[in-house]
Amino acid sequence: MTTQDLSRPVRLPRRSRQGVVMGMDPWQLACVTVAAVVVLIAVNRFGPPGLLYAVPLYLPVGAFAFVTVHGDSAPRQVGLWLMKQVRHTMGATKQVYRPERVQLAGTLNLPGIRASIQLWDVDGIACVYNPHDRSVTVTAEVEVQGFLMKDVAERYDLAQQWSPVLASFTQRPGIKRAVLQERTLPTTIRAARDHYDSIVFRRGLDTSSPIGRNYDDVINKSEPFAVSHRNYLTFTLDLIALGPQLKALGGGQDAVKALALLEARNLADALNAARMRVRRWLTARDVAALTRIGFDPEFAPNVQNRDDEHAGVDPVAIGPMYLEEPRGKNGIVYTDSGVHTTMWIHEWPRSDTAVGFVEPIVFARMPSTGEAITHILSIVLTPVSVKKAMRRIEDDKKIWRGNERLRAKRGVDGSAADAADWDALERREEEIVAGHGEFRYGAYLTVTAPDEEKLDQAIAGMRNALARAGMEPQILYCQQAEALMVNVLPIGLGMK
């Protein structure tokens, strides 16, 4: 009888490189098509000599399709860069909030179309309504007490119990997206100081004694290393797919609120069954506080030191006072008191690894000072129904077979990477048949620092942590403002 090695039970497939045709994305295909059209026109107009006449036109365009920039295809990067220049020209890359300016009723201080998002409070739970895609979102702060401190077998058991909860998201319509988020930022040790002061007062201790002075010194030195780790689960409902249920509840805003509250309770029950505790559901003030701290990290101590009666932030102050995508710097975005870089995790561990392999990211430190790196890690999960998942796997297999036939015609043997793509499709099909859920997923990591110099150090430290976790990041050049919105706003956004 063989036993499973629980110390390294996780292996994730590589990201497929099959593309649309021969591993090329639509941007590359567009360049190749343009080059082919130029060749066709030149040959029809001048005959065979047209191939030589048109070389200055079709050769650069065709070769450009196969150039990579920052790990992505050059045509796509150039398209994103051009769109950013258009935004610069239109003044859409900088936003400064003017408190005295008249604001439209029902809008929030958020950049772009996010301003029309509405925050509703339903029995102490924030329901975030997005009118653009007709969705409503609720967010819970979750906790698995001491998960990273547990032994390997218990971690594995918790992961196995969490799997059916995820699978249930794909088995009923209306669940648009689920986002798992981990936030790490410096915090204060006010609780420890208050406890020490109360003990001194009750027992009449002498703070000027050597022991008292030593304890004060320890507290003061530990302040810079105090870190807050928080985990959130954001649940987004598709109101279009849930139209019949809304009609049954009476329709309108009240029906949306009732449905969101019902789903929140169902989710809490499912999490409790998986031994994950819902510490609290975020209120409208909590959502505003998380967003505000993301834009203005230096504001965090003010929020963290508030009592329960004044917890959170008024939604009026949810957004940044200043946000800018600087010209000539495509990998960063400025906000009130922070400089941010958001990366897309494009490769996950492909060798056997342990449950909880993201631990190095959670506890990432600056290489020079040892301070914790302020960051937000979001894993965006979009459920796919079994029918759509099987159809997509079949489509991917057709693309793989088509690429294989093209390689055979060219006399090129398939690579190990191509074989790995086929094996991944086979395993995914077997898992779906066995009852597992199918998700389209993406992960985004935002690193924040007070200035660009510290941001460079933080990114270096985070890259080291990602390498230890077996993950590879890619900076989302020319998309930093949009990517920051995905991570900072706890409302279940994703990048398409």
C-alpha positions in Angstrom: 0.0 0.0 0.0 1.5 3.4 -1.1 1.0 6.5 0.9 0.8 10.0 -0.6 3.6 12.5 0.2 1.6 15.2 1.8 4.6 17.5 2.1 4.6 18.2 -1.6 1.1 17.4 -3.0 0.7 20.5 -5.2 1.7 20.9 -8.8 0.2 23.4 -11.2 0.4 23.2 -15.0 2.4 25.7 -17.0 0.5 28.4 -18.8 -0.3 27.2 -22.3 1.7 28.7 -25.2 -0.5 27.3 -28.0 -2.1 30.7 -28.7 -4.6 31.0 -31.5 -2.3 29.6 -34.2 1.2 28.3 -33.6 1.4 30.0 -30.2 0.7 33.5 -31.6 -1.8 35.8 -29.9 -4.3 38.0 -31.8 -1.9 40.9 -31.9 0.8 38.9 -33.5 -1.6 37.4 -36.0 -2.7 40.9 -36.9 0.9 41.9 -37.8 1.4 38.6 -39.8 -1.9 39.3 -41.6 -0.9 42.8 -42.5 2.5 41.5 -43.8 0.7 38.9 -45.9 -1.7 41.4 -47.4 1.2 43.7 -48.4 2.9 40.7 -50.1 -0.3 39.8 -51.9 -0.9 43.4 -53.2 2.8 43.7 -54.3 2.7 40.5 -56.2 -0.6 41.2 -57.9 0.6 44.7 -58.9 4.2 44.1 -59.9 4.4 40.3 -60.3 7.3 38.3 -58.8 9.5 41.4 -58.6 7.0 42.8 -56.2 8.4 40.6 -53.5 11.6 42.6 -53.6 9.9 46.0 -54.0 7.8 45.4 -50.9 10.6 44.1 -48.6 10.9 47.4 -46.7 7.2 47.1 -45.9 6.3 43.5 -45.1 9.6 42.3 -43.6 9.7 44.7 -40.6 6.0 44.2 -39.9 6.3 40.4 -40.2 9.4 40.2 -38.1 7.9 42.6 -35.5 5.2 40.0 -34.8 7.8 37.6 -33.3 9.6 40.2 -31.1 9.0 40.1 -27.3 9.1 43.0 -24.9 9.0 42.5 -21.1 8.0 38.9 -21.7 5.0 39.8 -23.9 4.5 40.1 -27.6 5.8 43.4 -29.0 2.6 44.2 -31.0 0.5 44.0 -27.8 3.0 46.1 -25.8 3.0 48.7 -28.5 -0.8 48.8 -28.6 -0.9 49.3 -24.8 1.7 52.0 -25.0 -0.2 53.9 -27.8 -3.4 53.7 -25.7 -1.5 55.2 -22.8 -0.2 58.0 -24.9 -3.8 58.7 -26.0 -4.8 58.9 -22.3 -1.9 61.3 -21.6 -3.1 63.5 -24.5 -6.7 63.5 -23.2 -5.5 64.1 -19.6 -6.9 60.8 -18.4 -3.8 59.6 -16.6 -4.0 62.1 -13.7 -6.7 62.8 -11.2 -6.7 65.4 -8.5 -9.7 65.5 -6.2 -11.2 68.9 -5.6 -13.4 68.9 -2.5 -15.0 72.2 -3.4 -16.1 70.9 -6.8 -19.8 69.9 -7.1 -20.0 66.1 -7.2 -22.8 64.2 -9.0 -25.2 62.6 -6.6 -24.6 58.9 -6.1 -21.0 59.0 -7.2 -17.8 58.2 -5.3 -14.4 59.8 -5.4 -12.9 57.0 -7.6 -11.1 57.3 -10.9 -13.0 56.7 -14.2 -16.1 54.6 -14.4 -15.6 53.3 -10.8 -17.2 56.5 -9.5 -20.7 55.2 -10.3 -20.3 52.2 -7.9 -22.8 52.3 -5.1 -22.3 51.2 -1.5 -25.3 49.9 0.4 -25.5 48.8 4.0 -27.6 45.8 4.7 -27.7 44.6 8.3 -24.1 45.7 8.8 -22.9 44.1 5.6 -21.7 46.3 2.7 -23.3 45.5 -0.7 -21.3 47.0 -3.5 -23.4 47.5 -6.6 -21.7 47.9 -9.9 -24.1 49.3 -12.5 -21.8 48.7 -15.4 -21.9 44.9 -15.3 -25.0 44.6 -13.1 -23.3 42.8 -10.2 -23.3 43.1 -6.5 -20.5 42.1 -4.2 -20.0 41.2 -0.5 -16.7 40.8 1.2 -15.8 38.8 4.3 -12.6 38.9 6.4 -11.8 35.3 6.9 -9.4 33.5 9.2 -7.9 30.1 9.5 -6.3 30.3 12.8 -2.5 29.8 12.5 -2.7 28.1 9.1 1.0 28.6 8.3 1.8 27.3 11.8 0.0 24.0 11.4 1.7 20.8 10.5 1.7 19.5 6.9 -1.1 17.0 7.3 -3.5 19.5 8.9 -2.8 22.0 6.1 -3.6 19.4 3.5 -6.8 18.5 5.3 -7.9 22.1 5.4 -7.1 22.5 1.7 -9.2 19.4 0.9 -12.2 20.8 2.8 -11.9 24.1 1.0 -11.9 22.4 -2.4 -15.7 21.4 -2.3 -16.5 25.0 -1.4 -14.8 26.3 -4.5 -16.3 23.5 -6.6 -19.8 24.5 -5.5 -19.3 28.0 -7.1 -19.3 26.3 -10.5 -22.4 24.2 -10.0 -24.9 27.0 -9.8 -25.5 30.0 -12.0 -25.2 33.6 -10.8 -21.7 33.5 -9.2 -19.7 35.9 -11.4 -16.4 35.9 -9.5 -14.7 35.0 -6.3 -11.5 36.9 -5.2 -9.2 35.6 -2.5 -7.0 38.5 -1.2 -4.2 38.8 1.3 -3.1 42.3 2.5 0.1 43.0 4.4 0.9 46.5 5.6 2.8 48.0 8.6 0.7 48.5 11.7 0.9 49.9 15.2 1.4 48.1 18.5 -1.1 50.3 20.3 -2.8 47.3 21.8 0.4 46.1 23.4 1.2 49.6 24.8 -2.3 50.0 26.2 -2.1 46.6 27.9 1.3 47.5 29.4 0.0 50.8 30.7 -3.0 49.1 32.3 -0.8 46.5 34.0 1.5 49.3 35.3 -1.5 51.2 36.6 -3.2 48.2 38.3 -0.1 46.8 39.9 1.6 50.1 40.6 4.8 49.1 38.8 7.8 51.3 38.7 8.5 52.2 35.0 11.9 53.7 35.9 13.3 50.4 37.1 15.8 48.6 34.9 13.2 46.1 33.9 10.7 48.8 33.1 13.2 50.7 31.0 14.2 47.5 29.2 10.6 46.7 28.4 10.0 50.2 27.1 13.1 49.8 24.9 11.8 46.5 23.5 8.4 48.0 22.7 9.9 51.0 20.9 12.3 48.9 18.8 9.6 46.5 17.8 7.3 49.2 16.5 8.9 49.4 13.0 8.5 45.6 12.6 4.8 45.4 13.5 2.9 44.0 10.5 -0.8 43.3 9.8 -1.8 40.3 7.7 -5.4 40.2 6.7 -7.3 37.7 4.4 -10.5 38.5 2.5 -12.9 36.6 0.4 -15.0 38.7 -2.1 -18.1 37.2 -3.6 -19.6 38.7 -6.7 -23.1 37.9 -7.9 -24.3 38.3 -11.5 -27.7 40.0 -11.3 -28.6 39.3 -14.9 -28.2 35.5 -14.4 -30.1 35.8 -11.1 -33.0 37.7 -12.6 -35.7 35.1 -11.8 -34.7 35.1 -8.2 -34.8 38.9 -8.0 -38.3 38.8 -9.5 -39.3 36.3 -6.9 -38.0 38.6 -4.2 -40.0 41.5 -5.5 -37.5 43.2 -7.8 -35.7 46.5 -7.4 -32.9 47.5 -5.0 -34.6 45.8 -2.0 -34.5 42.5 -3.8 -30.8 42.9 -4.6 -30.0 43.6 -1.0 -32.1 40.6 0.2 -30.4 38.3 -2.3 -26.9 39.6 -1.3 -27.7 39.0 2.4 -29.0 35.5 1.7 -25.9 34.6 -0.3 -23.6 36.0 2.4 -25.2 33.7 5.0 -24.9 30.7 2.7 -21.2 31.5 2.1 -20.6 31.9 5.8 -22.2 28.4 6.5 -20.0 26.9 3.7 -16.9 28.5 5.1 -17.6 27.3 8.6 -18.1 23.8 7.3 -14.6 24.1 5.8 -13.2 25.2 9.2 -12.7 28.8 7.9 -14.1 31.4 10.3 -15.7 34.6 9.0 -14.2 37.1 11.4 -16.5 39.8 10.2 -18.4 41.0 7.1 -17.1 44.3 5.9 -19.4 47.3 6.3 -19.5 50.3 3.9 -17.0 52.1 6.2 -14.7 49.1 6.2 -14.7 48.9 2.4 -13.9 52.6 2.3 -11.1 52.2 4.8 -9.4 49.3 2.9 -9.6 51.3 -0.3 -8.3 54.5 1.4 -5.4 52.7 3.0 -4.5 51.2 -0.3 -4.2 54.6 -1.9 -2.7 56.3 1.2 -0.6 53.8 3.2 0.5 56.5 5.7 -3.2 56.9 6.7 -3.3 53.3 8.0 -2.3 54.1 11.7 -5.2 56.6 11.9 -7.7 53.9 10.9 -6.1 51.1 12.9 -6.1 53.1 16.2 -9.9 53.9 16.1 -12.3 52.4 18.5 -15.2 50.2 17.4 -17.6 53.1 17.4 -15.6 55.1 14.9 -14.1 52.2 12.9 -13.6 52.6 9.2 -13.8 55.6 7.0 -16.7 57.5 5.6 -17.3 56.5 2.0 -17.0 60.2 1.0 -13.2 59.7 1.6 -12.9 56.4 -0.2 -10.7 57.5 -3.1 -7.4 59.1 -3.7 -6.8 62.9 -3.5 -4.1 62.4 -6.2 -3.5 59.6 -8.7 -1.1 59.8 -11.7 0.4 57.4 -14.3 3.7 59.3 -14.9 4.8 59.9 -18.5 7.8 57.9 -19.4 7.4 55.5 -16.5 5.1 52.7 -17.6 5.6 50.4 -14.6 4.4 52.5 -11.7 1.5 54.7 -10.5 1.6 57.5 -7.9 -1.1 58.0 -5.3 -1.4 60.1 -2.1 1.5 58.7 -0.1 2.5 55.7 -2.1 4.2 54.5 -5.3 2.8 51.2 -6.6 3.7 48.5 -9.0 1.3 45.8 -9.9 2.5 42.5 -11.3 0.6 39.6 -12.9 1.6 36.1 -11.8 1.9 34.3 -15.1 3.7 31.1 -13.9 2.9 29.0 -10.9 4.9 26.1 -9.3 5.4 23.4 -11.9 7.3 21.1 -9.5 5.8 19.4 -6.5 5.4 21.9 -3.7 3.6 22.1 -0.4 0.2 23.5 0.5 0.8 27.1 1.6 3.5 27.6 -0.9 2.7 31.4 -0.9 4.2 31.7 2.6 7.4 33.5 1.3 5.2 36.1 -0.3 3.1 36.8 2.8 6.2 37.3 4.9 8.4 39.0 2.3 10.9 41.4 3.6 13.0 44.3 2.3 16.5 42.9 1.4 18.4 45.8 3.1 16.4 46.7 6.2 14.4 43.6 6.9 11.1 45.5 7.1 7.9 43.9 5.8 6.9 44.7 2.2 3.6 46.4 1.9 1.6 44.4 -0.7 -1.8 43.1 -1.8 -2.1 39.7 -3.4 -5.3 38.9 -5.2 -6.4 35.6 -6.8 -9.3 36.2 -9.1 -11.4 33.1 -9.8 -14.1 33.1 -12.5 -16.3 30.0 -12.3 -16.9 28.1 -15.4 -19.8 25.7 -15.8 -19.1 22.1 -16.5 -20.6 22.4 -20.0 -18.5 25.4 -20.9 -15.4 23.9 -19.3 -15.7 20.7 -21.4 -16.4 22.7 -24.5 -13.3 24.9 -23.9 -11.1 21.9 -23.3 -12.3 20.4 -26.6 -11.6 23.7 -28.4 -8.1 23.8 -26.8 -7.5 20.2 -28.0 -8.5 21.2 -31.5 -6.0 24.1 -31.4 -3.3 21.8 -30.1 -4.0 19.2 -32.8 -4.0 21.9 -35.5 -0.7 23.2 -34.3 0.6 19.7 -34.3 -0.4 19.1 -37.9 1.3 22.4 -38.9 4.5 21.4 -37.2 4.4 18.0 -38.9 4.0 19.7 -42.3 7.0 21.9 -41.6 9.0 18.8 -40.4 9.3 20.2 -36.9 9.0 17.9 -33.9 6.8 18.8 -31.0 8.6 20.1 -27.8 8.3 19.0 -24.2 6.3 22.2 -23.6 3.7 21.1 -26.2 3.5 17.7 -24.6 3.0 19.3 -21.2 0.1 21.4 -22.6 -1.6 18.2 -23.9 -1.1 16.4 -20.5 -2.6 19.4 -18.7 -5.7 19.4 -20.9 -6.1 15.6 -20.2 -5.7 16.0 -16.4 -8.1 19.0 -16.4 -10.7 16.9 -18.3 -10.3 14.0 -15.8 -10.7 16.4 -12.8 -13.9 17.9 -14.2 -15.4 14.4 -14.8 -14.4 13.5 -11.2 -16.5 16.4 -9.9 -13.9 19.2 -9.4 -14.7 22.8 -10.4 -13.2 24.7 -13.3 -12.1 28.3 -12.9 -10.4 30.8 -15.1 -8.0 32.5 -12.7 -5.5 35.2 -12.5 -3.3 36.5 -9.7 -2.2 40.1 -9.2 0.4 41.4 -6.8 0.6 45.1 -5.9 3.8 46.3 -4.2 3.7 49.6 -2.4 6.4 51.9 -1.0 6.8 55.6 0.0 9.1 56.5 -2.9 10.6 55.0 -6.1 13.9 54.0 -4.4 12.2 52.0 -1.7 9.8 50.6 -4.3 12.8 49.2 -6.3 14.1 47.5 -3.1 10.6 46.2 -2.3 10.2 44.7 -5.8 13.6 43.0 -5.5 12.6 41.5 -2.2 9.3 40.4 -3.6 10.9 38.8 -6.6 13.1 36.8 -4.3 10.0 35.6 -2.4 8.2 34.8 -5.6 11.2 32.7 -6.8 11.2 30.8 -3.5 7.5 30.1 -4.0 8.1 28.9 -7.6 6.1 31.7 -9.1 7.1 34.2 -11.9 5.7 37.7 -12.1 5.3 40.1 -15.0 4.9 43.9 -14.5 1.7 45.1 -16.2 3.3 47.9 -18.2 1.0 50.7 -19.4 -1.8 49.2 -17.3 -0.8 50.2 -13.8 -3.8 52.4 -12.9 -6.3 49.8 -13.9 -4.3 47.0 -12.2 -4.2 49.0 -9.0 -8.0 49.4 -9.0 -8.3 45.6 -9.3 -6.3 45.1 -6.1 -7.1 48.1 -4.0 -10.9 48.1 -4.4 -12.3 45.0 -2.5 -15.2 44.7 -4.9 -14.3 41.6 -6.9 -12.8 43.2 -10.0 -10.7 41.5 -12.6 -8.7 42.4 -15.7 -10.0 41.3 -19.1 
